Amino acid sequence: MTTKVLVVFYSTYGHVHTLAERVAEGASQLGDVDVRLRRVAEFDSVRRQLESSDQYRAAQDKQKDIPEVTHDDLRWADGMAFGTPTRYGNMTAQLKAFIDTTSGLWLNGELEDKAAGVFTSTATIHGGQESTILTSLVPLLHLGMVFVGTPYGQNQQILVTDGIGGSPYGPGTLAGPDNAREPVESELATARNLGSRIARVAERLKALRE
Ligand SMILES: Cc1cc2nc3c(=O)[nH]c(=O)nc-3n(C[C@H](O)[C@H](O)[C@H](O)COP(=O)(O)O)c2cc1C
């Protein structure tokens, strides 16, 4: 049976969007995997605040055709990856606002035993690469999901290369203080590895839910 992987992200300036595409690519590289790429709704207040920024408008324009995530996407998925830039070491309010609408799913245990991973972007290397993923994990554990990181075996570059994003907890990129740095290949490789690992784990976890 087909394994279904949802990649859902919020991205202000495009870095997390780029990683999301690689996570989706990694998941779809496995046979018999169906992948959905979805975005979290932007806040009107943030849109108004940033509409004069060329960087913001360009990044939002690139993602405008990606459907907004719904509860049915969460129900559909066997495994899911959540992408968020850091906000002081935590996920964005936009992603948290969506997660905070899932109490009905939680009450019915509908997301239990589904595979979940997290990927992120920070301005600087010490700005929350690890804490953002670890703190994002808390609500996912309440919902009963099974966490999938990016461990050492497949991802040695994240541990041996100075000055790049990513950790054993999940993929990450560095946006730089002006959001102008682009993700480098080893960061993108780790994102692909998360996608393929979520698909593999999700496929095996399906048996727990039957
Ligand atoms: C309110 C706010 C808080 C932020 N906090 C941090 C932080 O604690 N550490 C850090 O490295 N970057 C921080 N950033 C920078 C963002 O993480 C950066 O813009 C983001 O990684 C870019 O990803 P994106 O292109 O997907 O939006 C913050 C940005 C905003 C707007």
The ligand as an SDF file (V2000), in Angstrom:
LIG
                    3D

 31 33  0  0  0  0  0  0  0  0999 V2000
   10.6260   37.6550   15.4570 C   0  0  0  0  0  0  0  0  0  0  0  0
   11.8340   36.9700   14.9200 C   0  0  0  0  0  0  0  0  0  0  0  0
   12.6490   36.2670   15.7720 C   0  0  0  0  0  0  0  0  0  0  0  0
   13.7890   35.6180   15.2980 C   0  0  0  0  0  0  0  0  0  0  0  0
   14.5710   34.9450   16.1790 N   0  0  0  0  0  0  0  0  0  0  0  0
   15.7230   34.4200   15.7490 C   0  0  0  0  0  0  0  0  0  0  0  0
   16.5900   33.7700   16.6710 C   0  0  0  0  0  0  0  0  0  0  0  0
   16.3120   33.6680   17.8660 O   0  0  0  0  0  0  0  0  0  0  0  0
   17.7360   33.2440   16.1820 N   0  0  0  0  0  0  0  0  0  0  0  0
   18.0860   33.3200   14.8600 C   0  0  0  0  0  0  0  0  0  0  0  0
   19.1400   32.8160   14.4740 O   0  0  0  0  0  0  0  0  0  0  0  0
   17.2570   33.9020   13.9590 N   0  0  0  0  0  0  0  0  0  0  0  0
   16.1030   34.4600   14.3730 C   0  0  0  0  0  0  0  0  0  0  0  0
   15.2690   35.0540   13.4710 N   0  0  0  0  0  0  0  0  0  0  0  0
   15.6170   35.0430   12.0370 C   0  0  0  0  0  0  0  0  0  0  0  0
   14.8410   33.9880   11.2670 C   0  0  0  0  0  0  0  0  0  0  0  0
   15.0170   32.7180   11.8280 O   0  0  0  0  0  0  0  0  0  0  0  0
   15.2400   33.9690    9.7850 C   0  0  0  0  0  0  0  0  0  0  0  0
   14.7190   35.1340    9.1930 O   0  0  0  0  0  0  0  0  0  0  0  0
   14.7010   32.7130    9.1150 C   0  0  0  0  0  0  0  0  0  0  0  0
   15.5060   31.6220    9.4810 O   0  0  0  0  0  0  0  0  0  0  0  0
   14.6290   32.7600    7.6230 C   0  0  0  0  0  0  0  0  0  0  0  0
   13.8750   31.6500    7.1990 O   0  0  0  0  0  0  0  0  0  0  0  0
   12.7750   31.8210    6.0600 P   0  0  0  0  0  0  0  0  0  0  0  0
   13.4970   32.3910    4.8770 O   0  0  0  0  0  0  0  0  0  0  0  0
   12.2200   30.4770    5.7700 O   0  0  0  0  0  0  0  0  0  0  0  0
   11.7290   32.7630    6.5860 O   0  0  0  0  0  0  0  0  0  0  0  0
   14.1180   35.6890   13.9250 C   0  0  0  0  0  0  0  0  0  0  0  0
   13.2720   36.3900   13.0480 C   0  0  0  0  0  0  0  0  0  0  0  0
   12.1440   37.0150   13.5340 C   0  0  0  0  0  0  0  0  0  0  0  0
   11.2520   37.7720   12.5670 C   0  0  0  0  0  0  0  0  0  0  0  0
  1  2  1  0
  2  3  1  0
  2 30  2  0
  3  4  2  0
  4  5  1  0
  4 28  1  0
  5  6  2  0
  6  7  1  0
  6 13  1  0
  7  8  2  0
  7  9  1  0
  9 10  1  0
 10 11  2  0
 10 12  1  0
 12 13  2  0
 13 14  1  0
 14 15  1  0
 14 28  1  0
 15 16  1  0
 16 17  1  0
 16 18  1  0
 18 19  1  0
 18 20  1  0
 20 21  1  0
 20 22  1  0
 22 23  1  0
 23 24  1  0
 24 25  2  0
 24 26  1  0
 24 27  1  0
 28 29  2  0
 29 30  1  0
 30 31  1  0
M  END
$$$$
